[in-house]
Amino acid sequence: MSKYPITAIIPAYNESHNIVEVLKSVEFCDEVILVDSNSTDNTVELGRPYFDKLLTREYVHSASQKNWAIPQATNEWILLVDADERVTPALKEEIIELYPHLDTNGHVGYWMGRRNFFMGKQVRYSGWKNDKVIRLFRKSKCQYIDKHVHSEIEADGTLGWLNHKLLHYKYVNMDHHVNKLQRYASLQARDFDKKVGKITLFHVVIKPFWGFFKHYVIQLGFLDGFVGFSIAYLRSYGIFMRYVKLWLLRRGID
């Protein structure tokens, strides 16, 4: 297989169920870096035949981990793919066709959409219909905003669009997903501490209800059936827990 001077970066922690498939999906890149956050399963061992470089660092938060890894890439162009994502053959071919023009078309990065899968079903609505991320970018012109959760690239220049989408498998099992929501709520509490005043019923009742209503009704989550209902409910639960965690954080309670 021909390889192209792009560095693929894959952050991972205990991703033994994902790591081989995601690494295989970026084999067209001439440098593949696994950024492992001290996994306790066999993520590294399973992935070893498919990556060129292993970086290990204790996890702080996603943006910190990615910003630490990006400057260590050999190539200027980075393809950053989370372990639960996959580069499809169509997206791979689009990137390969674009490669000769990356340095001449003026863009410093590219948005791409994601096709999300949850509870074994592709989610077509539920607020995820227009999900997009910046995953192909120049390392000298882009970095992640310093946020604990849901950080995106801050680009020094213009951004283009790719036509094909990543696959995104958000669901391992319900316990895993709820634990992830809990973890994200703890991290988000730190981001919200400086911009949220006193915690009131507005935060723990109205905002969770609005989160559910927005995902399930306005964004047509009901068209995704029971999966759509579950996503909307979990969204409202995550919002509620964010403010509970913030209330606890301010009181020094775990």
Secondary structure, 3 states (H helix, E strand, C coil): CCCEEEEEEEEECCCCCCHHHHHHCCCCEEEEEEEECCCCCCHHHHHHHHCCEEEECCCCCHHHHHHHHHHHCCCCEEEECCCCEECCHHHHHHHHHHHHHCCCCCEEEEEEEEEEEECCEEECCCCCCCCEEEEEEECCCEEECCCCCCCCEEECCEEEECCCCEEEECCCCHHHHHHHHHHHHHHHHHHHCCCCCCCCHHHHHHHHHHHHHHHHHHCCHHHHHHHHHHHHHHHHHHHHHHHHHHHHHHCCCC
